[in-house]
Structures are given as structure tokens and as C-alpha cells.
Amino acid sequence: MKTKPNIVLYDDQCPLCTFQVRVITWLDWFNAVVFMPMSDPRAAKIAPTLTPADLQAAMHSVTSDGRLFRGARSFRHLGMRVPLLFPIALALWIPGVIRIAEWIYDRVSRNRYVLSRVFRCKEACAILPERKPRGNETEALSGGKL
């Protein structure tokens, strides 16, 4: 029996968000996470409690058992599944650190379009090729298993 994948919903209109997703997919050797753009019609079915404004404000992780994490907590959840991000995720479990990370995440999220231009994320995305996951993650999403 196949389990539901961990899904991360992100703003696909934001070059900074798209670039980060591309980097993380290259770090996700075990294909533990499936990234889904918020513009995908399935996003509303996966997280029916989230409004479009919620989805645009921060990335959200939906666990295989239906729990929902937002922003820095989503990144911590993601980091616990991607081996190369594990040290960062572990640091986010230190008492008080998650509050600081949420504050930083909120500031970056509010200014992500400006930061995208400053860091030229669109050009970086053109250089960094998209990595297609191996296995059946996309089959699990498209096969109605969610």
C-alpha cells in the first residue's frame, strides 16, 4: 500500500519561491516531498481550509496524515524529510528559534517580489534546470490518491 506524499504548496508566480523550490528538489534525493504550485486546481482539494490569500502569503506543507504547517514551520517540516536540510531543521527545534525564523520568514515573504528582482531569481531559474522526481510521486497526485 502506498502512502500519501508530503506536499508543499508554493507561490509559482514568485521567482524567489520558484527558485527555492528548484534548489530544494535537487537536494531531495529521496523524493520525500512533492511540490505543487498554488495555481494548480488540486491545491484547493489538498488544503480546502486555505484561502488563496493564505496560499499567497506563505508556503504550506500538507503532511501525509493531513496536518498543515505554514511558513517557517513548513520549512522545518520539509527539512526533516530532506537529508541536506536536516541540520537547519534541527536548529529550528531549539526553543525560541522557530519564533525568530517565523519573524524572518514573514519579512522575506512580504518582500519576496522585490527580493526576487534584487537577487535576479528569474535569471537563476533559467540556469538551474528543473529536476523531475523519480518514482511515482506525480502518479500519486494525479491518480486521485489524495
N, C-alpha and C positions, 0 to 999 in steps of 0.2 A: 504494500500500500504506500502510495506517495503522500508526502506531507505537503501542506501549503507552503509556498515560499515566503520569506520575509520580503516585503515590498516597501520601497522608498518612493514616495510621491514628491516630485520636484517641479519647479517653475521652468518649463522648457523655453520660455520666451526670454529668459535671463541668460546672457552669455557667461556670466560668472558661475551660475548654477550648473549650466550645461558643461562647462569646462571641468568643474569639480566632479561631476558625475562621470565624465570620461576618465579622469585620473583614477577615481575610486574603482571603476570597472577593471582597469588594468591592475590594480592592487588586489582585487578579489579573485585570487587564484582558484578558489573552490566554488565559485559561483553561488555563494551563500545568499546573495541579495539580488533582487530583481528591481531595476529602476523603471519607474513609469512616469511619464510626463503628466502634469496635471491637466493638460488639454486632451488626454486620452479619455474617451467616453467611459471606459471601465473604471476610472478613478472614482467616480461618483458611487459606483456599486461597491467598490472595495472599502471606501470610507464614507458611508452615507451621512454621518453626523457632521462632516466638514463642509463648510460653505466654500464657494470659490475664493472669497476673501481670505479665509483661513489657509487655503492651499497656496495662495499667492504670498502670504506673509512669511511662511517658513516651510522647510521640508518636513515631511511627516513619515514616520516608519509605522507600518502596519505589520504586526507580528503574525506568525502562523496561527496563533490562538486568538487573534482579533484585537489584541491590545494596541493602543495608539500612543506614539511618542512624537513630540514636536521639538523642532529646533535643535538645541544643544543636546537634549536628551535623546533625540533621534540619532544624532551623530554618535553619542555614547553607545546606543544600542547597535548601530551599524559597526562601530569599531570593535565591539565584542565578537563580531562574526567574520571580520576581515583581518587575517593574521598581522599584516603590516601596520594596521591601525590600532592593534591591541594595546600597545604601551600608552597611547593617547587616551584610549577609552578607560584604561585602568586608572590613569591620573584623574579622570573625571569622576571617579568614585570616591576620591578623597573628600572628606566632609568640607563643605563650603565651596569647593572648586566648581561644582555644577552651577551655582548661583552666579559666579563670575563669568563662566562660559556662556550662560544664558544672556547675561548683560551684553557681552561682546557679540554674541550671535545676533541679538536684537539690533545692535548698532550697524553691524555689517549688512544684515538683511534689509534694513531701511534704506541703506545707501548702496545697494548692490548694483544698480544700473550705472551709477557714477563710477563705482569701483571697477566695473566691467570695462568702461572706457579708459580709465587710468591704467589698468593692467593689460589692456588690449586682449581681452579674453576671446573675442571673436576670431582674431588672427591666430591665437594659440589653439583654438579648436580646429582651425583649418590645418594646422600642423600635426596635431595629435589625432591619429586615426581612431575611429570608433571601434571598440572591441565587441565582437559578437560573442555572447556567452555560449559555452559548450554545454551540451546536455539538453534537457527538455524544460528549461525554465519558461521559455516562451510558449511551449506546448501547454504547460500547466496553466498559464494565464489565458490562453486562447481556447483551451479545451473546456472551459466552463467549470473548472475545479475550484474556483474561488466563489 
